[in-house]
Amino acid sequence: MTSNETEEQRTNRQKRIKALRFERKIYNEVRCLMRQLRRSERQRQQIEEDFAIIYAQFGGSDGALLNQVVSLRFECGLARIEKHKALEIEIKIREEIEALEKLLKRSEKRRQQYEEDFGVMYKRCGEFIENVGSASKQPQNGSVMNAIENVLKNTEKWIDTILLFHFLFSQTLSICSYYRYIKNEL
């Protein structure tokens, strides 16, 4: 501090330094979040590929595997043991479908919670950008602030991607359990 610097100038300088440090911290956190989101996108693509393979093994949209279970029930009408086995498979499939519906309801609640949490985070980041923008009037910080603002605007799209990843992952786990059970039973 020079001898000519007033108390107000010193206070303003300290505020700008604090704002710049806080800005850098937020910028680093946003970069970390973007890296995590890119990693999640790669995992989501892998799960989509796995899901497509499992879906094809299930017979696609015509539900060929479920039709096979139903036909097994009728073809084994003369053999009581086989009929009983087909009924057990059908009951297990119904239980798995109910469990999947419950899982989807829980996933919807989680998605709503994620949206609420994201709204709070987005609002806080917006307030921070306004505070830093007013505290730091230096032109070289404008590009960093614009970059942070652009990243925050695009974050909502990445959150939707994470939610889709979560949904596909839960669907894939459920279908895998169907596949394993029916493969063992048949």
N, C-alpha and C positions, 0 to 999 in steps of 0.2 A: 504494500500500500504506500503510495507516495504521500508526501506531506501536504500536497495540494488537494488530495482526494477528500471529499466531504463524506459525512456519515451516510447521507442518502445515496451517494454514488457507490459507496462500499456495500451497502445493503442491496442495491440493485444488481451489482456485480455478483454478489453471493447468490441472489435469487436466480440469475441467469445460469450460473454454474450448476446449481441444484437442478434446475429445469433441464439442462442439457444432459446431466447424468441420468435423470429419470427417463428422458427421451431415449437415450442409448439403451437403457435397461429394457424398456418396452420394445424397442426395435429388435433386440436380441431374442426376447421371448417370442415375438411374432415370427422371426426366422426359424426358431426351434419348432414352433407349431407348424409351420409350412413344411419342414422336413418330415415331421411325423405324419402329416396329411398325405404327402407324396408316398411315404411308405405304406400307409393304409390303402391308398389307391392301388398300389401294386398287389397287395394282399387281396383286395376286393376283386381284381381281375382274375387272380388265380382261383379264388372261390367260385367265381362265375363259370370258369372253365370246368372245375370239378362238378359244379351243380349241373351243368349241361350234360356231362357224361352220365351222372347218376340218373338224371331225368330221362335220358335216352334209354338207360337200362330198365327203367320203369315202364317203358312203352310209350313215352311221349304223352301227348294230350289226350289220347283215346283211353288211357288207363288200362293198358293191356294186362299188366300184372294183377291189378285188382279184379279184372274180368277172369283171369286165370284162377284166382282164389274162389270166386263164385262158381265157376264151372267145376272146380275140384269138389266143391260141396255137393253138387248134383250128380256128378259121375260116380261118387263113392256112396251113393244112396243104399246099395245092398250091403256094404261092409260098415257095420256100426262103428268100428274103431276109427276108420278113415273119416267117416262123417263127423265123429266127435272131434277129430283133429282139425278138420276144416272149420268147424264152429269155433274152436279155440283161436284159430288164426284170425277169423273174422272179428271176434271179440277183442283180440289184441289190437287189430287195426283200428277199430272204433275207439279204443282207449287212447291209442297214439294220436288219433285225429283230435280227440278232446284235449289231450295234453298240448297239442300244437295250437289249438284255438286259445287255450289259456296263455301259452307263451306269446302268441301274437298280441293278446290284450296287454300283457305286461310290457311287451316291446312298444306298444302304442303309448302307454303311460310314460315309459322311459323317454320316448321321442319327444313327448310334450314337455317333460322336465328338461331335456336338452335344449329345446327351443326357448324355454323360459330362462335357463341359465345363460344361453347365448345372448338373449336380449339384454340381460343385465350387464354382461361383459361388454357387449357392443356399446351400450350407453356409457359405461364407465370409460371406455377407450375414447369415445367421442368427447367426453368432458375433459379427459386428459389432453387430447389434441387441442382443444380450445384453450385450455390453461397454458400449455406450453407455447402455443402460437402467440398468446398475448404477452407472456413473460419473456419470450425470446424473439426480438424483432430483427435478428441478424439474417441477411439474405441467404447465406450458405446453408441455413437450416431448413429452408423451404423445400428443397428437394427431398430431404429425409422425411419431413412431415408429410409430403405428398405421397411418398412411397408407403409410409405407415398407413395413411388414410386409404390408399388403394388396396393394400393387403387386407385391412379390416373390412372393406366392402366386399372382397371376394371370399372372406372367411365363411360366410353363410352357405355358399355353394359347397365348400369342403365339409361343413358339418352335415349337410344333406347326404354327401357321399359316405361319410362315416355311418350315418343311420342306415343307409342302404346296405352297407357292408355288414352291419350288425344283423339286419333282417335276413339277408341271404345266408349268413353263417348259421343262424338259428334254424332256417329252413333246411339247410344242408345237413345239419346234425340230425334233425328229425327224420329226413329221408334216409340217411345212412342207417339209422336204427331200424326203420322199416325193412330196408333191404337185407340187413344182417339177419333179422328175425325170420323173415319169410324164406330167405335162402337156407337157413338152418332147419326150418320146419318142413320145407318142400324137399 
